[in-house]
Amino acid sequence: MATARRVLGGGWLMERFGIHRSIEPAGVLPQQALVLDATSPVTGTEIGIDVELLNIDSASWHQLRGATGNDAEAMRDRIVEIVKERGKMHNPATGSGGMLVGTVSELGPQRSEPPVGTRIATLVSLSLTPLVLDEVVHLDPASEKVRVRGHAILFGSGVYVRVPDDLPDEVVLGVLDVCGAPAWMARLARPGMNVVVIGAGGKSGALACAQAVRSVAGEGRVVGLCWPPHTRHAASATGAEAIAVDCTDPVAVFDEVRGALGAEADLVFVCANVPGCESGAILACADGGQIVFFSMATSFTAAALQAEGLGKSCEMTIGNGFVPGHAELALDLVRSDGNLLGSFSG
C-alpha cells in the first residue's frame, strides 16, 4: 500500500488525529478517507496493536450476512477484501466498522502508555482504524466476533480500555462495542419517565433497557420493542416490558406503544440494526420528548424530514458512541446482572 502524504501545518495535531495516514483523499480525517496507510511505522503518539479479535458492528454484520447469503467463506472473503482495499474495516454499504481486541506491540516515540504487552480493546470505530489482516482464523455468521491475526494502529486521540480479566473475551467485545448505549440512557432517563427502546432484543438494546429500568427506578415504565419475536427474551430478561413488533412499520409501532403506555413515550431509544425505523420512533415519541438514534442504520435525513412532515417537535439526538466513563458503566451493568451476562455469553 502506498504511503500517505504528510499533512503540513498543524504538526502534532495532524498526527494525533491520524490525518497523516489518510491516502485517498489526503488531508481528511481517517473516518472520511476511502483508503488509509496501515503499513508505515508507528510514529508520534500512535500505538501498534497485534490484533486477535474484531467485533463487527451490528448494522455492518447484518448487511454482510444478507449480501453473502449467510455464507461464512463469502463473508470472510468480503471482510478481507474491504480491509485490503481500504486499509481499515470500513463497510462501504453501511459506513460503519466495529472495534477490536489485541495486544500492544509497540509505542510511538512520544508515547509511554499503555505498556507493551497490555491487552486492550479499542473504543473507536474500525472505520477509522488502520488495519492489516494476515489471516481470518475463525468466522461464524451467527456471531459478529471474528478471530483474526493482524496489526492495527490506534492514534493518539484514540480511546481504549484494558481488557478485564474477570469476563470472557466474547462478553467484553460485545459489551464494549455498544457501551455508549447505556451511558446515553443513564444521562437521559429519569424516574417517572416512560421509555421505549426500539431494537431491544439486540445487545445495545438490551443494555439500554437494563439501564433504563434502573434509571426510571420503578416510577416509570420501560417498553422494549423487538423483532423478530424470538429476541423478546433478551429484553424481558432486563425487566423491560418486551413486545414483538416489526419496528419498520410505523403504524404498528405507534399502536403498540399507545396500547402499552396509553400515550407516547418521553424518551425513545433506537438500537435497531436495520434501516427504516425512523418514522416509528417519531410517532412513538411525545411532543417535547426526546429520541436517541443509537444505530448506524439510521437515515438522519429521513428522520429530520419525517419529523417535520408529522409536525413533531421532539428533540432528536445522534447517539455518539463515546461518553466519559461509558466502558466502566456498561461492564459493571453486565457484571451485576446474571441475565444480561448470559445474553452476551451466547
FILORO-5762 format. One record per residue: x, y, z of N, C-alpha, C in turn; residue in one letter; chain. Coordinates in steps of 0.1 Angstrom, whole numbers, plus 5000, padded with zeros to 4 digits. Layout:
N
[r [X,Y,Z],[X,Y,Z],[X,Y,Z],'a','A']
...
//
This chain:
346
[r [5008,4988,5000],[5000,5000,5000],[5009,5012,5000],'m','A']
[r [5005,5023,4993],[5013,5035,4992],[5013,5042,5005],'a','A']
[r [5023,5050,5007],[5024,5057,5020],[5017,5070,5019],'t','A']
[r [5010,5074,5029],[5002,5086,5029],[5010,5098,5029],'a','A']
[r [5005,5109,5022],[5012,5121,5022],[5012,5128,5035],'r','A']
[r [5023,5133,5040],[5024,5140,5053],[5016,5153,5051],'r','A']
[r [5007,5156,5061],[5000,5168,5061],[5008,5179,5068],'v','A']
[r [5011,5190,5061],[5019,5200,5067],[5010,5210,5074],'l','A']
[r [5016,5216,5084],[5008,5226,5092],[4999,5219,5102],'g','A']
[r [4999,5222,5114],[4991,5215,5124],[5000,5205,5131],'g','A']
[r [5011,5200,5125],[5021,5192,5131],[5015,5181,5140],'g','A']
[r [5018,5182,5153],[5013,5171,5162],[4998,5168,5162],'w','A']
[r [4991,5179,5159],[4976,5178,5159],[4972,5168,5147],'l','A']
[r [4979,5170,5136],[4975,5161,5124],[4978,5147,5127],'m','A']
[r [4989,5144,5134],[4993,5130,5138],[4984,5125,5149],'e','A']
[r [4980,5134,5158],[4972,5129,5169],[4959,5124,5164],'r','A']
[r [4953,5130,5154],[4940,5125,5149],[4941,5116,5137],'f','A']
[r [4954,5113,5133],[4956,5103,5122],[4955,5108,5108],'g','A']
[r [4954,5121,5106],[4952,5127,5093],[4964,5123,5084],'i','A']
[r [4976,5122,5090],[4988,5118,5082],[4987,5105,5075],'h','A']
[r [4977,5096,5080],[4976,5083,5074],[4964,5082,5063],'r','A']
[r [4958,5093,5060],[4948,5093,5050],[4954,5094,5036],'s','A']
[r [4952,5084,5028],[4958,5084,5015],[4948,5089,5004],'i','A']
[r [4936,5085,5005],[4926,5089,4994],[4913,5092,5001],'e','A']
[r [4910,5105,5001],[4918,5117,4997],[4928,5120,5009],'p','A']
[r [4939,5126,5005],[4948,5130,5015],[4943,5143,5023],'a','A']
[r [4947,5144,5035],[4943,5156,5043],[4930,5155,5050],'g','A']
[r [4923,5144,5049],[4910,5143,5056],[4911,5135,5068],'v','A']
[r [4901,5136,5077],[4901,5127,5089],[4900,5113,5085],'l','A']
[r [4906,5104,5092],[4906,5090,5088],[4893,5083,5086],'p','A']
[r [4883,5087,5093],[4870,5081,5091],[4864,5085,5077],'q','A']
[r [4867,5097,5072],[4863,5101,5059],[4870,5095,5048],'q','A']
[r [4882,5091,5050],[4891,5086,5039],[4886,5073,5033],'a','A']
[r [4888,5072,5021],[4885,5059,5014],[4896,5049,5016],'l','A']
[r [4908,5054,5018],[4920,5045,5019],[4929,5051,5030],'v','A']
[r [4933,5042,5039],[4943,5046,5049],[4956,5039,5047],'l','A']
[r [4967,5045,5052],[4980,5039,5053],[4981,5031,5066],'d','A']
[r [4981,5018,5064],[4981,5009,5076],[4995,5002,5078],'a','A']
[r [5004,5005,5069],[5017,4998,5069],[5029,5006,5073],'t','A']
[r [5029,5019,5073],[5040,5027,5077],[5043,5025,5092],'s','A']
[r [5056,5027,5096],[5059,5025,5110],[5051,5034,5120],'p','A']
[r [5050,5029,5132],[5043,5036,5142],[5051,5049,5145],'v','A']
[r [5044,5060,5147],[5050,5073,5149],[5043,5081,5159],'t','A']
[r [5050,5092,5164],[5043,5101,5173],[5037,5094,5185],'g','A']
[r [5024,5097,5187],[5017,5091,5199],[5009,5079,5196],'t','A']
[r [5012,5073,5184],[5004,5061,5180],[5008,5049,5188],'e','A']
[r [4998,5039,5188],[5000,5026,5194],[4999,5015,5184],'i','A']
[r [5009,5006,5183],[5007,4995,5174],[5001,4983,5182],'g','A']
[r [4992,4976,5175],[4984,4965,5182],[4985,4953,5174],'i','A']
[r [4988,4941,5180],[4987,4928,5174],[4972,4924,5176],'d','A']
[r [4965,4923,5166],[4950,4921,5167],[4946,4906,5168],'v','A']
[r [4937,4904,5177],[4932,4890,5180],[4918,4888,5175],'e','A']
[r [4910,4898,5178],[4895,4897,5176],[4890,4910,5170],'l','A']
[r [4881,4909,5160],[4873,4920,5156],[4859,4918,5160],'l','A']
[r [4852,4929,5164],[4838,4928,5166],[4831,4937,5156],'n','A']
[r [4826,4932,5146],[4820,4940,5135],[4807,4945,5140],'i','A']
[r [4804,4958,5138],[4792,4964,5143],[4779,4957,5137],'d','A']
[r [4768,4958,5144],[4756,4950,5141],[4751,4954,5127],'s','A']
[r [4750,4967,5124],[4745,4971,5111],[4753,4965,5099],'a','A']
[r [4766,4966,5101],[4775,4961,5091],[4774,4945,5090],'s','A']
[r [4774,4939,5101],[4773,4924,5101],[4760,4919,5094],'w','A']
[r [4749,4926,5097],[4736,4923,5091],[4737,4925,5076],'h','A']
[r [4743,4935,5071],[4745,4937,5057],[4754,4927,5051],'q','A']
[r [4765,4923,5057],[4774,4913,5052],[4767,4900,5051],'l','A']
[r [4759,4896,5061],[4752,4883,5060],[4742,4883,5049],'r','A']
[r [4735,4894,5047],[4725,4895,5037],[4731,4894,5023],'g','A']
[r [4742,4901,5021],[4749,4902,5008],[4755,4889,5004],'a','A']
[r [4759,4881,5013],[4766,4868,5010],[4757,4856,5012],'t','A']
[r [4745,4858,5015],[4736,4846,5017],[4740,4838,5030],'g','A']
[r [4745,4845,5040],[4749,4839,5053],[4760,4829,5051],'n','A']
[r [4768,4830,5041],[4779,4821,5038],[4792,4825,5045],'d','A']
[r [4797,4817,5054],[4809,4821,5062],[4821,4824,5053],'a','A']
[r [4823,4816,5043],[4835,4818,5035],[4834,4831,5027],'e','A']
[r [4822,4833,5022],[4820,4846,5014],[4821,4858,5023],'a','A']
[r [4816,4857,5035],[4817,4868,5045],[4832,4871,5048],'m','A']
[r [4840,4860,5050],[4854,4861,5053],[4861,4868,5041],'r','A']
[r [4858,4864,5029],[4864,4870,5017],[4861,4884,5016],'d','A']
[r [4848,4888,5019],[4844,4902,5018],[4851,4911,5028],'r','A']
[r [4853,4906,5040],[4860,4913,5051],[4874,4915,5047],'i','A']
[r [4881,4905,5042],[4895,4906,5038],[4896,4915,5026],'v','A']
[r [4886,4915,5017],[4887,4924,5005],[4885,4939,5010],'e','A']
[r [4876,4942,5019],[4874,4955,5023],[4887,4961,5030],'i','A']
[r [4893,4952,5039],[4905,4957,5046],[4916,4959,5037],'v','A']
[r [4918,4950,5027],[4929,4951,5017],[4927,4964,5009],'k','A']
[r [4915,4967,5005],[4912,4978,4996],[4914,4991,5004],'e','A']
[r [4909,4992,5016],[4907,5004,5023],[4918,5006,5034],'r','A']
[r [4925,4996,5038],[4934,4998,5050],[4927,4999,5063],'g','A']
[r [4914,4995,5063],[4906,4996,5075],[4894,4988,5073],'k','A']
[r [4887,4983,5083],[4874,4976,5082],[4863,4987,5082],'m','A']
[r [4860,4992,5070],[4850,5003,5068],[4840,4998,5058],'h','A']
[r [4829,4992,5062],[4820,4987,5052],[4814,4998,5044],'n','A']
[r [4816,4997,5030],[4811,5008,5022],[4796,5009,5021],'p','A']
[r [4789,4998,5024],[4775,4997,5023],[4768,5004,5035],'a','A']
[r [4774,5003,5046],[4768,5009,5059],[4776,5021,5064],'t','A']
[r [4789,5022,5060],[4797,5033,5065],[4802,5031,5079],'g','A']
[r [4800,5019,5084],[4804,5016,5098],[4815,5005,5099],'s','A']
[r [4819,5003,5111],[4830,4993,5113],[4829,4984,5125],'g','A']
[r [4832,4988,5137],[4832,4979,5149],[4843,4983,5158],'g','A']
[r [4849,4973,5165],[4860,4976,5173],[4869,4963,5174],'m','A']
[r [4880,4964,5182],[4889,4952,5182],[4895,4950,5196],'l','A']
[r [4900,4938,5197],[4908,4935,5209],[4922,4930,5204],'v','A']
[r [4932,4934,5211],[4946,4929,5207],[4956,4933,5218],'g','A']
[r [4968,4930,5215],[4979,4933,5225],[4988,4944,5220],'t','A']
[r [4992,4953,5228],[5001,4964,5224],[5014,4958,5221],'v','A']
[r [5018,4961,5208],[5031,4956,5203],[5042,4966,5203],'s','A']
[r [5039,4979,5201],[5049,4989,5201],[5042,5003,5204],'e','A']
[r [5050,5012,5208],[5045,5026,5211],[5053,5036,5203],'l','A']
[r [5047,5046,5198],[5054,5057,5191],[5064,5064,5201],'g','A']
[r [5073,5071,5195],[5084,5077,5204],[5079,5087,5214],'p','A']
[r [5067,5093,5212],[5061,5103,5221],[5051,5096,5230],'q','A']
[r [5051,5083,5231],[5041,5076,5239],[5047,5067,5250],'r','A']
[r [5041,5067,5262],[5047,5058,5272],[5037,5049,5278],'s','A']
[r [5024,5050,5275],[5014,5041,5280],[5004,5038,5268],'e','A']
[r [4998,5026,5269],[5000,5015,5279],[5012,5007,5276],'p','A']
[r [5017,5000,5286],[5030,4992,5283],[5028,4982,5272],'p','A']
[r [5039,4979,5265],[5039,4968,5255],[5035,4955,5262],'v','A']
[r [5027,4948,5256],[5022,4935,5262],[5008,4936,5268],'g','A']
[r [5003,4948,5270],[4990,4950,5276],[4979,4947,5266],'t','A']
[r [4969,4939,5270],[4957,4936,5262],[4947,4947,5263],'r','A']
[r [4943,4953,5252],[4934,4964,5252],[4923,4962,5242],'i','A']
[r [4912,4969,5244],[4901,4969,5235],[4900,4984,5230],'a','A']
[r [4899,4986,5218],[4898,5000,5213],[4883,5004,5214],'t','A']
[r [4881,5016,5217],[4868,5022,5218],[4865,5032,5208],'l','A']
[r [4872,5031,5196],[4869,5039,5184],[4866,5029,5173],'v','A']
[r [4859,5035,5163],[4854,5026,5152],[4866,5020,5143],'s','A']
[r [4863,5008,5139],[4872,5002,5129],[4872,5010,5116],'l','A']
[r [4862,5018,5114],[4861,5026,5102],[4871,5037,5101],'s','A']
[r [4878,5040,5112],[4889,5049,5112],[4902,5044,5117],'l','A']
[r [4903,5031,5119],[4915,5024,5125],[4923,5017,5114],'t','A']
[r [4935,5022,5111],[4944,5015,5102],[4946,5000,5106],'p','A']
[r [4944,4991,5096],[4943,4977,5099],[4949,4969,5087],'l','A']
[r [4957,4959,5091],[4962,4949,5081],[4958,4935,5086],'v','A']
[r [4952,4927,5078],[4948,4913,5082],[4957,4903,5076],'l','A']
[r [4964,4895,5084],[4972,4884,5079],[4964,4872,5076],'d','A']
[r [4953,4870,5085],[4945,4858,5084],[4932,4860,5092],'e','A']
[r [4921,4855,5086],[4909,4853,5094],[4909,4839,5099],'v','A']
[r [4911,4838,5112],[4912,4825,5118],[4899,4817,5120],'v','A']
[r [4889,4825,5124],[4875,4819,5126],[4864,4829,5124],'h','A']
[r [4854,4825,5117],[4842,4834,5115],[4830,4825,5115],'l','A']
[r [4820,4829,5123],[4807,4822,5124],[4796,4833,5120],'d','A']
[r [4788,4831,5110],[4778,4841,5106],[4769,4844,5118],'p','A']
[r [4767,4835,5128],[4758,4838,5139],[4764,4848,5149],'a','A']
[r [4777,4851,5148],[4783,4860,5158],[4792,4870,5151],'s','A']
[r [4791,4883,5156],[4798,4894,5150],[4813,4893,5154],'e','A']
[r [4817,4884,5162],[4831,4883,5167],[4839,4874,5157],'k','A']
[r [4850,4880,5152],[4858,4874,5142],[4872,4873,5147],'v','A']
[r [4877,4860,5148],[4891,4858,5153],[4900,4860,5141],'r','A']
[r [4911,4868,5143],[4920,4871,5132],[4934,4872,5137],'v','A']
[r [4943,4873,5128],[4957,4877,5131],[4960,4889,5122],'r','A']
[r [4964,4899,5128],[4967,4911,5120],[4973,4922,5129],'g','A']
[r [4974,4934,5123],[4981,4945,5130],[4972,4958,5128],'h','A']
[r [4971,4966,5138],[4963,4978,5138],[4971,4989,5144],'a','A']
[r [4966,5002,5142],[4972,5013,5147],[4962,5022,5154],'i','A']
[r [4964,5026,5166],[4955,5034,5174],[4962,5048,5175],'l','A']
[r [4955,5058,5170],[4960,5072,5170],[4961,5078,5185],'f','A']
[r [4968,5088,5186],[4969,5095,5199],[4956,5099,5205],'g','A']
[r [4946,5102,5197],[4933,5106,5201],[4924,5094,5205],'s','A']
[r [4929,5082,5201],[4920,5070,5202],[4918,5066,5217],'g','A']
[r [4906,5062,5220],[4902,5058,5233],[4903,5043,5234],'v','A']
[r [4908,5038,5245],[4909,5023,5247],[4907,5020,5261],'y','A']
[r [4905,5007,5264],[4904,5002,5278],[4911,4989,5279],'v','A']
[r [4918,4987,5290],[4925,4975,5293],[4914,4964,5294],'r','A']
[r [4917,4952,5288],[4907,4941,5288],[4906,4935,5302],'v','A']
[r [4895,4936,5308],[4894,4930,5322],[4896,4915,5322],'p','A']
[r [4901,4909,5332],[4903,4895,5333],[4893,4887,5340],'d','A']
[r [4882,4894,5344],[4871,4887,5351],[4859,4884,5342],'d','A']
[r [4860,4887,5329],[4849,4884,5320],[4855,4878,5307],'l','A']
[r [4848,4869,5301],[4853,4862,5289],[4854,4873,5278],'p','A']
[r [4864,4870,5269],[4866,4880,5258],[4854,4883,5249],'d','A']
[r [4846,4872,5247],[4834,4874,5239],[4824,4884,5245],'e','A']
[r [4823,4884,5259],[4815,4893,5266],[4820,4907,5265],'v','A']
[r [4833,4908,5268],[4840,4921,5267],[4838,4928,5254],'v','A']
[r [4840,4920,5243],[4839,4926,5230],[4825,4930,5227],'l','A']
[r [4815,4922,5230],[4801,4926,5228],[4797,4938,5236],'g','A']
[r [4801,4939,5248],[4797,4950,5257],[4803,4963,5252],'v','A']
[r [4816,4962,5250],[4824,4975,5247],[4820,4980,5234],'l','A']
[r [4816,4972,5224],[4812,4977,5211],[4800,4986,5212],'d','A']
[r [4791,4984,5222],[4779,4992,5223],[4778,4999,5236],'v','A']
[r [4789,5001,5243],[4789,5006,5256],[4784,5021,5257],'c','A']
[r [4783,5028,5246],[4778,5041,5246],[4763,5041,5249],'g','A']
[r [4756,5030,5245],[4741,5030,5247],[4736,5032,5261],'a','A']
[r [4741,5023,5271],[4737,5025,5284],[4741,5038,5290],'p','A']
[r [4753,5043,5286],[4758,5056,5291],[4749,5068,5287],'a','A']
[r [4744,5067,5274],[4734,5078,5270],[4721,5076,5277],'w','A']
[r [4717,5064,5280],[4705,5062,5287],[4706,5067,5301],'m','A']
[r [4717,5065,5307],[4719,5070,5321],[4719,5085,5322],'a','A']
[r [4723,5091,5311],[4723,5106,5310],[4709,5111,5309],'r','A']
[r [4700,5104,5302],[4687,5110,5298],[4675,5105,5306],'l','A']
[r [4675,5092,5309],[4663,5086,5316],[4663,5090,5330],'a','A']
[r [4651,5093,5335],[4649,5098,5349],[4637,5091,5355],'r','A']
[r [4636,5090,5368],[4625,5084,5375],[4612,5091,5370],'p','A']
[r [4602,5082,5368],[4589,5087,5363],[4587,5087,5348],'g','A']
[r [4598,5086,5341],[4597,5086,5326],[4592,5073,5320],'m','A']
[r [4585,5074,5309],[4581,5063,5301],[4591,5062,5289],'n','A']
[r [4598,5051,5289],[4609,5049,5279],[4606,5038,5269],'v','A']
[r [4608,5040,5257],[4607,5029,5246],[4620,5027,5240],'v','A']
[r [4624,5014,5239],[4637,5010,5232],[4633,5002,5220],'v','A']
[r [4637,5007,5208],[4634,5001,5196],[4646,4992,5192],'i','A']
[r [4644,4980,5189],[4656,4970,5188],[4661,4965,5201],'g','A']
[r [4651,4963,5210],[4655,4960,5224],[4660,4945,5225],'a','A']
[r [4659,4937,5215],[4664,4923,5216],[4678,4922,5212],'g','A']
[r [4685,4932,5207],[4699,4932,5204],[4707,4936,5216],'g','A']
[r [4721,4936,5214],[4730,4938,5225],[4729,4952,5230],'k','A']
[r [4729,4962,5221],[4728,4976,5225],[4715,4979,5231],'s','A']
[r [4704,4973,5225],[4691,4974,5231],[4689,4968,5244],'g','A']
[r [4695,4957,5247],[4694,4950,5260],[4701,4959,5271],'a','A']
[r [4713,4964,5267],[4720,4972,5277],[4712,4985,5279],'l','A']
[r [4706,4991,5269],[4698,5003,5271],[4686,5000,5279],'a','A']
[r [4679,4989,5277],[4668,4985,5286],[4672,4984,5300],'c','A']
[r [4683,4977,5302],[4687,4974,5316],[4690,4987,5324],'a','A']
[r [4697,4997,5317],[4700,5009,5323],[4687,5017,5325],'q','A']
[r [4678,5017,5315],[4665,5024,5316],[4657,5019,5328],'a','A']
[r [4657,5006,5330],[4649,5001,5342],[4655,5006,5355],'v','A']
[r [4668,5007,5355],[4675,5013,5367],[4671,5028,5369],'r','A']
[r [4672,5035,5358],[4671,5049,5358],[4656,5054,5362],'s','A']
[r [4646,5047,5357],[4633,5051,5360],[4628,5047,5374],'v','A']
[r [4636,5038,5380],[4635,5035,5394],[4621,5031,5398],'a','A']
[r [4614,5023,5390],[4601,5019,5394],[4590,5029,5393],'g','A']
[r [4594,5041,5389],[4584,5052,5389],[4579,5055,5374],'e','A']
[r [4586,5049,5365],[4582,5050,5351],[4581,5036,5345],'g','A']
[r [4580,5035,5332],[4579,5022,5325],[4589,5021,5314],'r','A']
[r [4594,5009,5311],[4603,5007,5300],[4597,4996,5291],'v','A']
[r [4595,5000,5279],[4589,4991,5269],[4600,4988,5258],'v','A']
[r [4603,4975,5256],[4613,4971,5246],[4606,4965,5234],'g','A']
[r [4608,4971,5223],[4602,4966,5210],[4612,4958,5203],'l','A']
[r [4608,4945,5200],[4618,4935,5195],[4612,4929,5182],'c','A']
[r [4622,4926,5173],[4619,4919,5161],[4631,4912,5156],'w','A']
[r [4631,4899,5152],[4619,4890,5152],[4615,4886,5167],'p','A']
[r [4604,4879,5168],[4598,4877,5181],[4607,4869,5190],'p','A']
[r [4616,4861,5185],[4624,4853,5195],[4634,4861,5202],'h','A']
[r [4636,4874,5198],[4645,4882,5205],[4639,4889,5218],'t','A']
[r [4626,4887,5220],[4620,4893,5232],[4626,4889,5245],'r','A']
[r [4632,4877,5246],[4637,4872,5258],[4648,4881,5263],'h','A']
[r [4657,4885,5254],[4668,4894,5258],[4663,4907,5265],'a','A']
[r [4652,4912,5260],[4647,4925,5265],[4639,4922,5278],'a','A']
[r [4631,4911,5279],[4624,4908,5291],[4633,4905,5302],'s','A']
[r [4644,4899,5299],[4654,4895,5310],[4659,4907,5317],'a','A']
[r [4658,4919,5311],[4663,4931,5318],[4653,4937,5327],'t','A']
[r [4640,4932,5326],[4630,4938,5334],[4621,4947,5326],'g','A']
[r [4624,4949,5313],[4615,4957,5304],[4603,4949,5300],'a','A']
[r [4593,4956,5296],[4581,4950,5290],[4584,4948,5276],'e','A']
[r [4586,4935,5272],[4590,4932,5258],[4578,4929,5249],'a','A']
[r [4578,4936,5238],[4567,4935,5228],[4573,4931,5214],'i','A']
[r [4568,4921,5207],[4573,4918,5194],[4565,4926,5184],'a','A']
[r [4572,4934,5176],[4566,4942,5165],[4577,4945,5155],'v','A']
[r [4573,4946,5142],[4582,4950,5132],[4584,4965,5133],'d','A']
[r [4596,4968,5137],[4599,4983,5140],[4600,4991,5128],'c','A']
[r [4600,4985,5116],[4600,4993,5103],[4585,4997,5099],'t','A']
[r [4575,4992,5107],[4561,4995,5104],[4557,5006,5114],'d','A']
[r [4557,5019,5110],[4555,5029,5120],[4541,5029,5126],'p','A']
[r [4531,5025,5119],[4517,5025,5125],[4517,5014,5135],'v','A']
[r [4523,5002,5132],[4523,4991,5142],[4531,4995,5155],'a','A']
[r [4542,5002,5153],[4549,5007,5164],[4541,5017,5173],'v','A']
[r [4535,5026,5166],[4526,5036,5173],[4515,5029,5181],'f','A']
[r [4508,5019,5174],[4497,5012,5181],[4502,5005,5193],'d','A']
[r [4514,4998,5192],[4519,4990,5204],[4523,4999,5215],'e','A']
[r [4529,5010,5212],[4533,5019,5223],[4522,5026,5230],'v','A']
[r [4512,5030,5222],[4500,5036,5228],[4492,5025,5236],'r','A']
[r [4492,5013,5231],[4485,5002,5238],[4492,4999,5251],'g','A']
[r [4505,5000,5251],[4512,4996,5264],[4512,5008,5274],'a','A']
[r [4514,5020,5269],[4516,5031,5278],[4504,5040,5279],'l','A']
[r [4495,5039,5269],[4483,5048,5269],[4487,5062,5264],'g','A']
[r [4499,5064,5260],[4504,5077,5255],[4517,5074,5248],'a','A']
[r [4522,5085,5242],[4536,5084,5236],[4546,5084,5247],'e','A']
[r [4558,5080,5243],[4569,5079,5253],[4576,5093,5255],'a','A']
[r [4582,5094,5267],[4590,5106,5270],[4604,5105,5263],'d','A']
[r [4609,5093,5262],[4622,5090,5256],[4621,5078,5247],'l','A']
[r [4625,5079,5235],[4626,5068,5226],[4641,5065,5222],'v','A']
[r [4645,5053,5223],[4659,5050,5221],[4660,5040,5210],'f','A']
[r [4666,5043,5199],[4666,5034,5187],[4679,5027,5186],'v','A']
[r [4679,5013,5187],[4690,5005,5186],[4690,4995,5175],'c','A']
[r [4679,4995,5167],[4677,4985,5156],[4688,4985,5146],'a','A']
[r [4692,4974,5141],[4703,4973,5131],[4698,4973,5117],'n','A']
[r [4686,4976,5114],[4680,4977,5101],[4675,4991,5098],'v','A']
[r [4675,4995,5085],[4670,5009,5082],[4655,5009,5083],'p','A']
[r [4649,5021,5083],[4635,5022,5082],[4628,5023,5095],'g','A']
[r [4635,5025,5106],[4629,5026,5120],[4626,5041,5124],'c','A']
[r [4630,5050,5116],[4629,5064,5120],[4615,5069,5122],'e','A']
[r [4606,5065,5113],[4592,5070,5114],[4585,5065,5126],'s','A']
[r [4587,5052,5129],[4580,5046,5141],[4585,5053,5154],'g','A']
[r [4598,5056,5154],[4604,5063,5166],[4597,5076,5168],'a','A']
[r [4596,5083,5157],[4590,5097,5158],[4575,5096,5162],'i','A']
[r [4568,5087,5156],[4554,5086,5161],[4552,5081,5175],'l','A']
[r [4562,5073,5180],[4561,5068,5194],[4565,5078,5204],'a','A']
[r [4571,5090,5200],[4576,5100,5209],[4566,5111,5211],'c','A']
[r [4565,5115,5224],[4556,5126,5227],[4561,5139,5223],'a','A']
[r [4553,5149,5220],[4557,5162,5217],[4565,5167,5229],'d','A']
[r [4577,5173,5226],[4586,5177,5237],[4594,5166,5242],'g','A']
[r [4593,5154,5237],[4601,5143,5242],[4614,5142,5234],'g','A']
[r [4621,5131,5236],[4635,5130,5230],[4637,5117,5224],'q','A']
[r [4643,5117,5212],[4647,5104,5205],[4662,5104,5204],'i','A']
[r [4668,5092,5208],[4682,5090,5206],[4683,5079,5195],'v','A']
[r [4690,5083,5184],[4692,5073,5173],[4706,5067,5175],'f','A']
[r [4706,5056,5182],[4719,5049,5185],[4720,5037,5176],'f','A']
[r [4720,5040,5163],[4720,5029,5153],[4727,5034,5140],'s','A']
[r [4736,5027,5135],[4743,5031,5123],[4735,5029,5110],'m','A']
[r [4723,5022,5112],[4714,5021,5101],[4704,5032,5099],'a','A']
[r [4705,5042,5108],[4696,5054,5107],[4699,5063,5096],'t','A']
[r [4688,5068,5089],[4689,5078,5079],[4685,5091,5086],'s','A']
[r [4695,5100,5089],[4692,5112,5097],[4684,5122,5088],'f','A']
[r [4686,5121,5075],[4678,5129,5066],[4663,5125,5067],'t','A']
[r [4661,5112,5066],[4647,5107,5067],[4641,5111,5080],'a','A']
[r [4649,5110,5091],[4643,5113,5104],[4639,5128,5105],'a','A']
[r [4648,5137,5100],[4645,5151,5101],[4633,5155,5092],'a','A']
[r [4632,5149,5080],[4621,5153,5071],[4608,5147,5076],'l','A']
[r [4609,5134,5082],[4596,5128,5087],[4591,5135,5099],'q','A']
[r [4600,5140,5108],[4595,5147,5120],[4588,5160,5115],'a','A']
[r [4594,5167,5105],[4588,5179,5100],[4575,5176,5094],'e','A']
[r [4574,5165,5086],[4561,5162,5079],[4550,5158,5089],'g','A']
[r [4554,5152,5100],[4544,5148,5110],[4541,5159,5120],'l','A']
[r [4548,5170,5119],[4545,5181,5128],[4550,5178,5142],'g','A']
[r [4560,5170,5144],[4565,5166,5157],[4576,5175,5162],'k','A']
[r [4575,5179,5175],[4586,5188,5180],[4595,5181,5189],'s','A']
[r [4597,5168,5188],[4606,5161,5196],[4620,5164,5193],'c','A']
[r [4629,5163,5203],[4643,5166,5201],[4650,5153,5196],'e','A']
[r [4658,5153,5186],[4664,5141,5181],[4679,5142,5182],'m','A']
[r [4685,5132,5188],[4700,5132,5191],[4707,5120,5184],'t','A']
[r [4718,5123,5179],[4727,5112,5174],[4734,5106,5186],'i','A']
[r [4733,5093,5188],[4739,5086,5199],[4754,5084,5197],'g','A']
[r [4762,5095,5200],[4777,5094,5199],[4781,5082,5208],'n','A']
[r [4790,5073,5202],[4794,5061,5209],[4803,5064,5221],'g','A']
[r [4808,5076,5222],[4817,5080,5233],[4811,5088,5243],'f','A']
[r [4810,5084,5255],[4806,5092,5267],[4816,5089,5278],'v','A']
[r [4822,5099,5285],[4832,5096,5295],[4826,5086,5305],'p','A']
[r [4834,5075,5308],[4830,5065,5317],[4821,5054,5312],'g','A']
[r [4819,5055,5299],[4809,5045,5293],[4813,5031,5294],'h','A']
[r [4826,5028,5292],[4831,5014,5293],[4829,5008,5307],'a','A']
[r [4833,5015,5317],[4831,5010,5331],[4817,5009,5334],'e','A']
[r [4808,5018,5330],[4794,5017,5333],[4788,5005,5327],'l','A']
[r [4791,5002,5314],[4785,4990,5307],[4790,4977,5313],'a','A']
[r [4803,4976,5316],[4808,4964,5321],[4803,4961,5335],'l','A']
[r [4801,4972,5343],[4796,4970,5357],[4781,4966,5356],'d','A']
[r [4774,4971,5346],[4760,4967,5344],[4759,4952,5341],'l','A']
[r [4768,4947,5333],[4767,4933,5329],[4772,4925,5341],'v','A']
[r [4782,4929,5348],[4787,4921,5360],[4776,4920,5370],'r','A']
[r [4767,4930,5372],[4757,4930,5382],[4744,4923,5379],'s','A']
[r [4743,4918,5366],[4731,4912,5362],[4734,4899,5355],'d','A']
[r [4731,4888,5361],[4734,4875,5355],[4726,4872,5342],'g','A']
[r [4714,4877,5341],[4706,4875,5329],[4713,4883,5317],'n','A']
[r [4717,4895,5320],[4724,4903,5310],[4737,4897,5306],'l','A']
[r [4744,4892,5316],[4757,4885,5313],[4754,4873,5304],'l','A']
[r [4744,4866,5307],[4741,4854,5298],[4738,4857,5284],'g','A']
[r [4731,4869,5282],[4728,4873,5268],[4740,4876,5260],'s','A']
[r [4751,4881,5267],[4763,4884,5260],[4772,4872,5258],'f','A']
[r [4770,4862,5266],[4778,4850,5265],[4773,4840,5254],'s','A']
[r [4761,4842,5249],[4755,4833,5240],[4760,4835,5226],'g','A']
//
